[in-house]
Amino acid sequence: MTKKILGRVDRVNFPDLQLNNIDIKIDTGAYTSAIHCSKIREVDGKLYCIFDSNRHPNFKSDEVVFNTYTYTDVKSSNGHKENRYKIKTTVIFFGKTYKINLTLSTRDDMKFPVLIGRQFLKLKFMVDVDLENQSFKKSFIK
């Protein structure tokens, strides 16, 4: 299988989350992938999430309900460990739908609402930091 080449940033769709043209940052230093979640509540074994950010106009969803989710420890670059919710969803790169695990985090103060880490990238993609928006360009230029 030939690996597709991604740049350092891109735009993708998360169809199950009702999010389209979302700016993402590719982070080969991060193991897990993370998505900004503005409101999270856990009720009767279900996770209720709203993906919304004033800083990112495309990043707005109705409430999304997850019947299955887990928790995971995530260590930041400064060594701080945080226990986060982890969900499974889908993402579209180069017109193809992939399954992805995302931890839910508060990223409102970050430039990108989504960070894509090595766990998702491995075996599928290579990263060329000189490039940008490779999937977005190839998805919309026919």
Residue pairs with C-beta under 8 A, 6 or more apart in sequence:
1 123
3 123
3 124
3 125
3 126
4 93
4 94
4 124
4 125
4 126
4 134
4 135
5 125
5 126
5 127
5 128
5 131
5 134
6 26
6 93
6 121
6 125
6 126
6 127
6 128
6 131
6 134
6 135
7 26
7 127
7 128
7 129
7 130
7 131
7 132
7 133
7 134
8 25
8 26
8 127
8 129
8 131
8 132
9 23
9 24
9 25
9 26
9 112
9 132
9 133
10 23
10 24
10 26
10 93
10 132
10 133
10 134
10 135
10 136
11 21
11 22
11 23
11 24
11 133
11 135
11 136
12 22
12 24
12 91
12 92
12 93
12 114
12 135
12 136
13 19
13 20
13 21
13 22
13 91
13 92
14 20
14 22
14 35
14 89
14 90
14 91
14 92
15 90
15 92
15 97
16 64
16 89
16 90
17 35
17 51
17 61
17 64
17 89
18 51
18 61
18 62
18 64
19 51
19 58
19 59
19 60
19 61
20 58
21 58
21 136
22 56
22 58
22 59
22 113
22 114
23 56
23 58
23 111
23 112
23 113
23 114
24 112
24 113
24 114
24 115
24 116
25 111
25 112
25 114
25 115
25 116
26 116
26 121
26 127
27 115
27 116
27 117
28 117
28 118
28 121
28 127
29 77
30 115
30 117
30 118
31 117
31 118
31 119
32 72
32 74
32 86
32 101
32 103
32 117
32 119
33 100
33 101
33 102
33 103
33 114
33 115
33 116
33 117
33 119
33 120
34 74
34 84
34 102
34 103
34 104
34 105
34 107
34 114
34 115
34 117
35 51
35 102
35 103
35 104
35 105
35 107
35 113
35 114
35 115
36 51
36 53
36 56
36 59
36 105
36 106
36 107
36 108
36 110
36 113
36 114
37 49
37 50
37 51
37 85
37 104
37 105
37 106
38 50
38 51
38 52
38 53
38 106
38 108
39 48
39 49
39 50
39 52
39 63
40 47
40 48
40 49
40 85
40 104
41 47
41 48
42 48
42 85
45 67
46 65
46 66
46 67
47 65
47 66
47 69
47 85
47 87
48 63
48 64
48 65
49 63
49 64
49 65
49 66
49 87
49 104
50 61
50 62
50 63
50 64
51 59
51 60
51 61
51 64
51 113
52 59
52 60
52 61
53 59
53 60
53 107
53 108
53 113
54 108
55 108
55 113
56 113
59 113
66 87
68 88
69 85
69 86
69 87
69 88
70 85
70 86
71 83
71 84
71 85
71 86
72 83
72 84
72 86
72 103
73 81
73 82
73 83
73 84
74 81
74 82
74 83
74 84
74 103
74 105
75 81
75 82
76 82
84 103
84 104
84 105
85 103
85 104
86 101
86 102
86 103
86 104
87 101
87 102
87 104
88 99
88 100
88 101
88 102
89 99
89 100
89 102
90 97
90 98
90 99
90 100
91 97
91 98
91 100
92 98
92 135
92 139
93 125
93 135
94 134
94 135
94 138
94 139
95 138
95 139
98 120
98 124
100 120
101 119
101 120
102 114
107 113
107 114
107 115
121 127
